[in-house]
Amino acid sequence: MDATFQNSARRLIGCAVMVLGFFSLTACSAQADSAFDAKKEVALPGWQLAYENINPMIKMAVAYGNRAEGAHGSFGKFPPNFTTPFHTHSGAYHGVVLKGVMTNPFAGEEAPAKMSSGSYWYVPANSKHATACISDEPCEFYFYADSAFDFHVVE
Protein backbone atom coordinates (compact mmCIF):
# COMPACT_ATOMS: atom_id res chain seq x y z
CA MET A 1 0.00 0.00 0.00
CA ASP A 2 1.28 3.47 -0.71
CA ALA A 3 1.77 5.97 2.12
CA THR A 4 -1.04 8.31 0.98
CA PHE A 5 -3.59 5.48 1.06
CA GLN A 6 -2.33 4.27 4.44
CA ASN A 7 -2.51 7.79 5.94
CA SER A 8 -6.03 8.34 4.56
CA ALA A 9 -7.16 4.94 5.84
CA ARG A 10 -5.73 5.68 9.30
CA ARG A 11 -7.57 9.01 9.40
CA LEU A 12 -10.81 7.36 8.31
CA ILE A 13 -10.49 4.60 10.89
CA GLY A 14 -9.77 7.18 13.60
CA CYS A 15 -12.77 9.21 12.55
CA ALA A 16 -14.98 6.12 12.38
CA VAL A 17 -13.98 5.12 15.90
CA MET A 18 -14.81 8.64 17.08
CA VAL A 19 -18.11 8.54 15.20
CA LEU A 20 -19.18 5.18 16.57
CA GLY A 21 -18.14 6.12 20.10
CA PHE A 22 -19.42 9.66 20.41
CA PHE A 23 -22.04 10.43 17.78
CA SER A 24 -25.75 9.84 17.97
CA LEU A 25 -27.22 9.93 14.48
CA THR A 26 -30.86 10.18 15.47
CA ALA A 27 -31.36 13.90 15.02
CA CYS A 28 -30.02 16.51 12.66
CA SER A 29 -29.44 20.24 12.98
CA ALA A 30 -26.66 22.78 13.51
CA GLN A 31 -23.48 23.56 11.66
CA ALA A 32 -20.05 22.01 11.30
CA ASP A 33 -16.83 23.94 11.77
CA SER A 34 -15.22 24.41 8.35
CA ALA A 35 -12.03 25.78 9.97
CA PHE A 36 -10.85 22.48 11.44
CA ASP A 37 -7.85 22.78 13.75
CA ALA A 38 -6.06 19.47 14.38
CA LYS A 39 -4.65 20.88 17.63
CA LYS A 40 -8.07 21.43 19.19
CA GLU A 41 -10.29 18.73 20.64
CA VAL A 42 -13.72 18.19 19.09
CA ALA A 43 -16.82 16.41 20.38
CA LEU A 44 -19.78 17.01 18.05
CA PRO A 45 -23.02 15.30 19.13
CA GLY A 46 -25.12 13.93 16.28
CA TRP A 47 -28.01 16.28 17.05
CA GLN A 48 -25.72 19.20 16.13
CA LEU A 49 -25.07 17.96 12.60
CA ALA A 50 -26.75 20.08 9.92
CA TYR A 51 -28.09 17.72 7.25
CA GLU A 52 -28.95 19.17 3.86
CA ASN A 53 -30.50 17.58 0.81
CA ILE A 54 -27.94 17.44 -1.96
CA ASN A 55 -30.76 16.08 -4.11
CA PRO A 56 -34.28 14.90 -3.23
CA MET A 57 -33.04 11.48 -2.04
CA ILE A 58 -29.60 12.09 -0.47
CA LYS A 59 -28.85 14.03 2.72
CA MET A 60 -25.38 15.02 3.90
CA ALA A 61 -23.91 16.76 6.94
CA VAL A 62 -20.32 17.95 7.25
CA ALA A 63 -18.58 16.94 10.48
CA TYR A 64 -15.46 18.95 9.64
CA GLY A 65 -13.85 20.67 6.68
CA ASN A 66 -15.68 22.10 3.69
CA ARG A 67 -17.34 19.62 1.34
CA ALA A 68 -17.49 22.20 -1.47
CA GLU A 69 -13.86 23.31 -1.28
CA GLY A 70 -11.57 20.55 -0.03
CA ALA A 71 -10.82 17.90 2.55
CA HIS A 72 -13.81 16.96 4.70
CA GLY A 73 -15.44 14.31 6.82
CA SER A 74 -19.16 14.02 6.14
CA PHE A 75 -22.16 11.92 7.11
CA GLY A 76 -24.70 10.75 4.56
CA LYS A 77 -28.19 9.29 4.60
CA PHE A 78 -29.94 7.30 1.88
CA PRO A 79 -33.57 6.19 1.95
CA PRO A 80 -34.35 2.45 1.96
CA ASN A 81 -33.93 0.56 -1.33
CA PHE A 82 -32.27 3.48 -3.13
CA THR A 83 -29.52 3.33 -5.74
CA THR A 84 -27.65 6.26 -7.25
CA PRO A 85 -27.03 6.34 -10.98
CA PHE A 86 -23.53 5.31 -12.04
CA HIS A 87 -21.25 8.26 -11.47
CA THR A 88 -17.71 9.45 -10.76
CA HIS A 89 -16.08 11.88 -8.34
CA SER A 90 -13.02 14.00 -9.19
CA GLY A 91 -11.37 12.93 -5.94
CA ALA A 92 -11.08 9.63 -4.08
CA TYR A 93 -12.99 8.92 -0.88
CA HIS A 94 -13.26 6.37 1.92
CA GLY A 95 -16.62 5.30 3.39
CA VAL A 96 -17.91 3.44 6.45
CA VAL A 97 -21.45 2.07 6.80
CA LEU A 98 -23.09 3.09 10.09
CA LYS A 99 -26.64 1.81 9.60
CA GLY A 100 -28.48 -0.32 7.07
CA VAL A 101 -27.02 -2.48 4.31
CA MET A 102 -25.24 -0.87 1.38
CA THR A 103 -23.44 -1.85 -1.82
CA ASN A 104 -21.02 0.12 -3.92
CA PRO A 105 -20.97 -1.61 -7.32
CA PHE A 106 -18.19 -0.59 -9.69
CA ALA A 107 -18.71 -0.55 -13.48
CA GLY A 108 -19.03 -4.14 -14.71
CA GLU A 109 -19.30 -5.66 -11.23
CA GLU A 110 -22.22 -8.08 -11.04
CA ALA A 111 -22.15 -9.14 -7.38
CA PRO A 112 -20.99 -6.23 -5.21
CA ALA A 113 -20.30 -6.92 -1.54
CA LYS A 114 -23.23 -6.36 0.83
CA MET A 115 -21.94 -4.04 3.54
CA SER A 116 -23.62 -3.76 6.94
CA SER A 117 -22.70 -1.56 9.91
CA GLY A 118 -18.94 -1.28 10.34
CA SER A 119 -18.12 -2.11 6.70
CA TYR A 120 -15.61 -0.04 4.73
CA TRP A 121 -15.31 0.91 1.06
CA TYR A 122 -12.92 3.02 -1.02
CA VAL A 123 -13.52 4.72 -4.36
CA PRO A 124 -10.54 6.00 -6.37
CA ALA A 125 -10.84 9.31 -8.23
CA ASN A 126 -12.83 9.03 -11.49
CA SER A 127 -13.92 5.43 -10.80
CA LYS A 128 -17.34 4.62 -12.30
CA HIS A 129 -19.60 3.28 -9.55
CA ALA A 130 -23.05 3.46 -7.98
CA THR A 131 -23.86 3.55 -4.27
CA ALA A 132 -26.95 1.85 -2.90
CA CYS A 133 -28.96 1.32 0.26
CA ILE A 134 -30.32 -2.19 -0.26
CA SER A 135 -32.02 -2.60 3.11
CA ASP A 136 -35.62 -1.93 4.08
CA GLU A 137 -34.32 0.56 6.65
CA PRO A 138 -32.59 3.84 5.77
CA CYS A 139 -28.80 3.75 5.42
CA GLU A 140 -26.34 6.04 7.16
CA PHE A 141 -22.64 6.30 6.42
CA TYR A 142 -19.56 8.39 7.08
CA PHE A 143 -17.02 9.31 4.44
CA TYR A 144 -13.70 11.10 4.25
CA ALA A 145 -12.16 12.80 1.21
CA ASP A 146 -9.00 14.85 0.69
CA SER A 147 -10.78 16.95 -1.95
CA ALA A 148 -14.08 18.67 -2.61
CA PHE A 149 -17.18 16.55 -3.21
CA ASP A 150 -18.63 16.44 -6.71
CA PHE A 151 -20.94 14.01 -8.50
CA HIS A 152 -20.77 13.38 -12.27
CA VAL A 153 -23.40 11.03 -13.71
CA VAL A 154 -22.06 8.68 -16.41
CA GLU A 155 -24.05 6.73 -18.96
N, C-alpha and C positions, 0 to 999 in steps of 0.2 A: 504494500500500500504506500502511496506517496504521502509526504508529510502534510500537505494541504488537506487531503482527505482525512487523515488521522486527526489533525487538529480540529477540523469541522465536526467530525464524529464525536470527539471528546466534548466539545462545546454542547452539541445536541444532547448527548447522554447526560451531561451535567444539568442542562436546562430541563430535560425530561424528569430527572430525579426531583428537581425543585418543584416542577409542575405537579407531579404525582403526590409529593409530600405536603405542599402548602396551598395548592389552588383548589377552590371549589368551583366547578363549572356549571352551577345550577342557575346562576343569575348573570345578567349582563348589563352594565352601564358604568361609565366613567371614562377616563382617558389615560393612555399610556404615555410614559415619558420618552419623547423622541431623542432627548439628549442623554443617552445612557452613559454613565460613568462607572467603569469597571472597578473603581476604588471605593465606591459607595455600596453599602448593603441595600438590598431590595427585598421586600415582601409585599406582593401585590395579590390581595384576595380576589378570587374569581368574580365576585359581585362588582368589583371595580373595573373590570374589562369593558371597553366600549365596542360592542359588536356593531358592524355595519354590513348592509347587504352590498356585496360587490356585483351581484346580479340577483334576480328574483329568487334563486334557489340556494345561493351560497352566502354564508355570513363569515366575516373575519374580524378579529380583534388583535391589535398589536400589543404585545407584552412589553417589548422594548424595541428601539430603533425606529426607522421610518420606512414602512413598506413601499412607499412610492419613490424613495430616493436611494436606498442602499440597504446595508445589512440590517436584518430584523429577525425577531422571534415572534411568531404570530400563532394564534389559535384559529381554528376553522370549524364550521359546523355545516354538515350536509343533511338534507332530509332523508328519511328512509327510502330505500330502493331508488336511488338517484345516481346517474352516471353522467359525467361531463362528456362533451364531445372530445375527440382526439385533438390534442393541442401540444404546444411547446412553450417553454419559458426561456428567456434570454440567458438566465443564470441557473445554476444548479441549486437544488435544495434537498434537505433531509426532513423526513416526516416520522411522527410517532402517533399511532392510534391510541386514543384515550377511551373511546366509548364506541360501541357498535362493531360491525364487521365491514372491512373495506377491502378493495382490490385496487391495484394500480397497473392495469395491463399496458404493456409497451406494444408498439406497432408490430403486428404479426404474432403476438403471443396469444395462444388459444386457451391456456389454463393458468391464469395468473393466481398467485398465492392468495389465499383468504387470510386476512390479517385482523386479529381481534386485539383487544386492549393490550398494550405493551409491545405491539409489533412495530417494526421499523422499516422504512423504505427510503431509497435515494433515487433522485432523478438528475442525470447529468444535464448540463445546458443543451438546449435545442433537441432534446430527446422527445420523439413523438410518443405520447402516452395519453391515457384517460385516467380519471380517478373516480372511484365509485363507492357509494355506501350500499352494500348489498344486504343489509339487515333490515328487519321490520321496525327497528328502533333507529332514531337519528344517530348519526355518527359525529364524533368530535375528535379532533386531532390537533397536534402541535407541529409546527414546522419552523426550520431555521434556514435562512439564506444569507449569503454574503453580498447579495446584490438586490436591487429593486425587484418587486414582483410585477410580472406582466403575464399575459395570457393570450396566445396566438392560436386560434382555431386552424387546424389543417384538415384538408379533405382527403 
